[in-house]
Amino acid sequence: MPSMRATSPHDAEAPDWAAIAGELIQARQTVLPKRLVAPGPDAAQQQTILAAAAAAPDHRQLLPWRFIAVPPARRGALAEAFAQALLERDPAAAPEQVAQAGDKAHRAPWLMLVVVDGLCGDPRVDLHERILSAGCAVQNVLLMATALGFGSALTSGQALGSDSLRRLFALREGQHALCFISIGTALSHGGSRVRPAVADFFRMLGDDSPDA
């Protein structure tokens, strides 16, 4: 693919970047982790996907987010953390429920936890802005995974705030587990959701409509 820096948007021979970007963005969709199977991205593809995150906006260049991969050898530990997180919330959970919670750790060939640090660097950059930067990095990751032909999903849930998960990932004070990213080959796709129309989320200042 030619470099965007090497061409002008007014150059007749330049690629139609708007069309390319629009097609990629619209192609991205959530594929449930249980439908993501091997092969996942190889080492070179993983680096390409992660490098896309570096293009996210980052006020004062704090780099307040991290991606922590969970390799196959550590999936059992994550399963135990998920099971313990459920028992922290519901000590009376049935064994089947505990097993189902643990099973989630074994889905998708490439699994990463996204962590946001609310205390590192300049305190003038608040947590909301740091989370926004992380969200941009995550979207870049999802789009690059899509461009490489992989399916992907974000998952969250109450386990992210559990003591068991925080211990497993050695999260310090001020660090927040934001979500998991699952990436792999899509075994199947669900139905595409209806995307909102621009009018559903855009208005002009001074618009006094009830939803404004």
Helices and strands as residue ranges (DSSP letters): G 4-6, H 17-27, G 33-35, E 36-37, H 43-53, G 59-61, E 65-69, G 72-74, H 75-89, H 95-103, G 104-106, E 110-117, H 127-147, E 151-155, G 158-161, H 163-168, E 175-186, H 198-201
